[in-house]
Amino acid sequence: MIYYLGLGANLGECKKTLRRAIESIKKIPAVKLLRVSSFYETEPWGVENQPDYINAAVKISTTLEPLTLLDELQRIEFELGRIRRKHWEARIIDIDILYGEKISCERLTVPHKFLFDRDFALIPLKEIFPTFEFKLHGDKVFLTDGSPVDFKFKLVACVNKNFGLGRNGNLLFRIPEDLKNFRRLTLNHTIIFGHNTLKTFPNQKPLDGRRNIILSRSLEKISGAAVVGSVEELFGVLNSAENNFVIGGGNVTLHPMDASNLSTAITIPRARTDNFVIGGEQIFNELIPYAEEIFLSVVDENAQADKFFPSVDEFTLRDVKTFAGFELRRYTR
């Protein structure tokens, strides 16, 4: 079953709390996070003398019953610090089921009974549900930064025709023309990957000419790369480095510019620095809900695999380029 959820916060570090809430939703058993909206700043609705809200919407699929899903969402609210005292009070986090299978009972009404009255819910929902029809009311809703989708992740992989990625810790394919495409795409940009993917690199070392970020809960430190232990920590690292990066010679990591390397540094403006996610299976599954683009080199072979690229059903195939032995597919939202 598909459900659309609305999130809001107007106390504390609202954007950080919303990101934590989204990550917590992703971890609910039997829930799959499919899409996430931008963040929007809005005035309080139905009350006065409160701080402005940060709002967002997410799309999920789940096999949970609606009331069980509600229980899980309220558990997340409690874990993030929400204390329910009175109706429509300021809150550190609010998670509502906006739209999905119709239900009406004492604890839950879907669609949400105020959904079509609230622009702050409708506008984020429309972003991730383009065919949804509604009428706006002219409320003040402003696009703001801070959503995971603002990192504009681009996923890159080489797969077999069944989207198999690898087997027994090894890549299925190493095609010279595909490796050239990979280098062309990622050079001078950020690459994000897991520990097992690092083991497939030449000499098991970070790649030159790129900012290497390893998402791993077991690896502590490695020369030439930043190591983060969670997706939320990844967001923090990307946020802290979003202004300028530099590349020096040799096996280096992109980093905020400082006086010690000005003589050899090449400044890369933020607009030219993309975030490429390059594997493996778990990392792709973690970050595909936030991705804006996918580059898949698809080899027309049925090589056996035990690791697979996630479904691209939430994306649209935009173009295909044919090479010897494979085709390069580009998908976008």
C-alpha positions in Angstrom: 0.0 0.0 0.0 1.2 3.5 -0.9 0.9 6.3 1.7 1.9 9.9 1.7 3.1 11.4 4.9 3.4 15.0 6.0 6.1 16.2 8.4 6.4 19.5 10.2 8.4 21.1 13.0 8.7 24.6 14.5 10.8 24.0 17.7 14.5 23.3 18.0 16.7 22.5 15.0 13.7 21.9 12.7 15.5 20.9 9.5 17.8 18.5 11.3 14.8 17.0 13.1 12.9 16.5 9.9 15.9 14.7 8.4 16.2 12.5 11.4 12.5 11.7 11.2 12.7 10.8 7.6 15.7 8.5 8.3 13.6 6.9 11.1 10.7 6.3 8.8 13.0 4.6 6.4 14.0 2.1 9.2 10.5 1.1 10.1 10.1 -2.7 9.4 7.9 -3.4 6.4 8.2 0.3 5.2 10.1 1.4 2.1 10.8 5.1 1.6 10.2 6.0 -2.0 10.3 9.8 -2.4 11.0 12.9 -0.3 10.0 16.5 -1.0 11.9 19.7 -0.6 11.5 21.6 2.6 9.1 24.5 2.9 8.9 27.3 5.4 5.3 28.2 6.4 3.4 30.3 8.8 1.5 28.4 11.6 -2.0 27.4 10.4 -5.0 27.9 12.7 -3.0 29.5 15.5 -1.0 32.7 16.2 2.1 33.6 18.2 4.1 30.5 17.2 7.4 30.2 15.2 7.2 29.4 11.5 7.2 25.7 10.5 9.4 23.7 8.3 7.3 21.2 6.3 7.9 18.3 4.0 6.2 15.2 2.5 7.4 11.7 1.9 6.0 8.8 -0.1 6.2 5.3 1.3 5.1 1.8 0.5 4.2 -0.6 3.4 2.5 -3.8 4.2 1.6 -2.5 7.7 -2.0 -1.9 8.7 -2.9 1.8 8.9 -3.2 1.9 12.7 0.1 0.0 13.1 1.8 2.5 10.8 0.3 5.3 12.9 1.8 3.6 16.0 5.2 3.5 14.4 5.0 7.2 13.4 4.0 8.3 16.9 6.8 6.2 18.3 9.2 8.2 16.1 7.7 11.5 17.3 8.2 10.4 20.9 11.8 9.3 20.3 12.5 12.7 18.7 11.2 14.5 21.8 7.6 15.3 21.1 5.3 15.7 24.1 1.6 16.0 23.4 -0.1 18.6 25.7 -2.7 20.4 23.7 -4.1 20.6 20.2 -2.2 22.6 17.6 0.6 23.5 20.0 4.2 24.3 18.8 6.0 21.0 18.3 9.4 19.6 17.8 8.1 17.1 15.2 4.7 16.2 13.7 4.2 13.3 11.3 0.7 12.8 9.7 -0.7 10.3 7.3 -1.9 12.6 4.6 -3.2 10.4 1.8 -3.6 6.7 1.0 -6.1 4.0 1.5 -9.3 5.5 2.9 -9.9 5.0 6.6 -12.1 6.7 9.2 -12.0 5.7 12.9 -11.5 7.4 16.2 -7.7 7.4 15.9 -7.1 8.0 12.2 -8.8 9.6 9.2 -7.2 9.2 5.7 -7.2 11.3 3.7 -6.3 13.7 6.5 -9.4 15.7 7.4 -7.6 19.1 7.0 -5.4 18.1 4.0 -7.3 20.1 1.3 -7.4 23.2 3.6 -3.6 23.4 4.1 -1.3 24.7 1.5 1.7 23.7 3.7 0.7 20.1 3.2 -0.6 20.3 -0.4 2.5 21.9 -1.9 5.1 19.4 -0.7 2.7 16.6 -1.5 2.3 17.8 -5.1 6.1 17.8 -5.5 6.2 14.0 -5.0 2.7 13.2 -6.3 2.5 15.2 -9.5 -0.9 13.9 -10.6 -2.6 14.9 -7.3 -5.4 17.4 -7.9 -6.3 20.2 -5.5 -6.9 23.9 -5.1 -4.5 26.2 -3.3 -5.7 28.9 -0.9 -3.0 31.5 -1.2 -1.2 30.8 2.1 2.4 31.8 2.4 4.6 28.8 1.7 8.3 29.4 0.8 10.8 26.9 -0.6 13.8 26.5 1.7 16.9 24.4 1.9 17.9 21.5 4.2 16.0 18.6 2.6 18.0 15.4 1.7 16.9 15.9 -1.9 18.9 19.2 -2.0 22.1 17.1 -2.2 20.9 16.0 -5.6 22.5 12.5 -5.4 23.3 10.8 -8.7 23.5 7.0 -8.6 26.0 5.3 -10.9 26.3 1.5 -11.5 27.1 -1.2 -14.0 24.6 -4.0 -13.9 23.4 -7.1 -15.8 20.0 -7.2 -17.5 18.4 -8.2 -14.2 20.1 -5.3 -12.4 22.6 -7.5 -10.7 25.6 -5.6 -9.3 28.0 -8.1 -8.0 28.7 -11.6 -6.7 30.9 -12.8 -3.7 32.2 -9.3 -3.1 33.3 -8.7 -6.7 31.9 -6.6 -9.5 30.2 -8.5 -12.3 31.8 -6.4 -15.1 34.9 -4.2 -15.7 34.3 -2.8 -19.2 36.9 -0.3 -20.4 34.4 2.0 -22.1 32.1 1.9 -19.1 35.1 2.8 -16.8 35.8 5.8 -19.1 32.2 6.9 -18.7 32.5 6.6 -15.0 35.6 8.7 -14.9 34.1 11.3 -17.1 31.0 11.5 -14.9 32.7 11.6 -11.5 36.1 13.4 -12.0 36.3 16.6 -9.9 33.1 15.6 -8.0 32.2 13.8 -4.8 31.8 10.0 -4.7 30.0 8.2 -1.9 30.4 4.5 -1.4 30.6 1.7 1.2 33.5 -0.2 2.6 33.0 -3.2 0.3 33.0 -1.0 -2.8 36.4 0.4 -1.7 37.7 -3.1 -1.8 37.0 -3.2 -5.6 39.1 -0.1 -6.3 42.7 -0.3 -7.6 44.9 -1.2 -4.6 41.8 -0.7 -2.4 42.5 3.0 -2.1 40.3 6.1 -2.7 40.1 7.4 -6.2 42.3 10.3 -7.3 40.7 13.6 -8.4 37.5 13.1 -6.4 36.3 13.8 -3.0 35.9 10.3 -1.5 33.3 9.7 1.3 32.9 6.2 2.7 29.7 5.4 4.5 30.6 2.6 6.9 29.7 1.7 10.5 32.9 -0.5 10.8 35.6 1.5 9.1 37.1 4.2 11.3 39.7 6.0 9.2 41.4 5.8 5.9 43.9 8.1 4.2 42.4 10.2 1.3 38.7 9.8 2.3 36.2 11.0 4.9 34.5 8.2 6.8 30.9 8.7 8.1 29.0 6.2 10.1 25.4 7.1 9.2 23.4 8.9 6.5 22.7 11.8 9.0 26.4 12.1 9.5 26.8 12.1 5.7 24.4 15.0 5.4 26.4 16.9 8.0 29.7 16.4 6.1 28.1 17.5 2.8 26.6 20.5 4.4 29.9 21.6 5.9 31.6 21.4 2.6 29.1 23.0 0.3 30.8 26.3 -0.5 34.3 25.6 -2.0 36.3 22.4 -2.5 39.9 22.1 -3.7 41.8 19.3 -5.5 45.5 19.1 -5.2 47.8 16.6 -7.0 48.0 12.9 -6.2 45.8 10.9 -4.0 44.0 13.7 -2.1 40.6 14.4 -0.7 38.5 17.5 -1.5 38.3 19.7 1.5 37.5 23.3 2.6 40.3 25.5 1.3 42.9 26.7 3.8 46.2 28.7 3.6 48.4 25.7 3.6 47.4 24.5 0.1 46.5 27.8 -1.7 49.6 27.5 -4.0 48.5 24.2 -5.6 44.8 24.2 -5.1 42.2 24.4 -7.8 39.0 25.8 -6.6 35.8 24.0 -7.7 32.7 26.1 -7.4 29.8 24.5 -5.6 27.7 24.5 -8.7 30.2 22.1 -10.4 30.4 19.7 -7.5 27.9 16.8 -7.8 27.4 14.0 -5.3 27.7 10.6 -7.1 26.7 7.5 -5.2 28.6 4.5 -6.6 27.7 1.5 -4.4 27.2 -1.0 -3.1 23.8 -2.5 -2.7 23.1 -1.2 0.8 24.3 2.3 0.0 22.2 2.5 -3.1 19.1 1.4 -1.0 19.9 4.0 1.6 20.2 7.0 -0.8 18.0 6.2 -3.7 14.9 7.9 -2.0 16.9 11.2 -2.1 18.4 10.8 -5.6 17.6 13.0 -8.6 19.3 11.0 -11.4 20.6 7.5 -12.1 23.2 6.4 -14.7 23.0 2.7 -15.3 25.3 0.8 -17.6 23.3 -2.3 -18.5 25.1 -5.3 -19.9 23.0 -7.7 -21.9 24.1 -10.7 -19.9 22.6 -12.9 -17.2 25.7 -13.2 -15.1 24.8 -14.6 -11.6 24.6 -12.0 -8.9 23.9 -11.9 -5.2 23.8 -8.1 -4.9 21.3 -6.0 -6.9 20.5 -2.4 -7.7 17.2 -1.2 -6.3 14.1 -0.7 -8.3 13.9 2.4 -10.6 10.1 2.5 -10.7 10.0 5.9 -9.2 12.2 7.3 -12.0 11.6 7.9 -15.7 14.0 6.7 -18.4 15.2 9.8 -20.3 17.7 8.6 -22.7 19.8 5.6 -23.8 23.2 5.5 -25.4 24.5 2.3 -27.0 28.1 1.1 -26.6 29.8 -2.1 -27.5 28.5 -4.7 -25.0 26.3 -2.4 -23.0 23.9 0.5 -23.0 24.0 3.6 -20.8 20.6 4.5 -19.4 19.9 7.8 -17.7 16.9 8.1 -15.4 15.5 11.2 -13.7 12.6 11.9 -11.3 
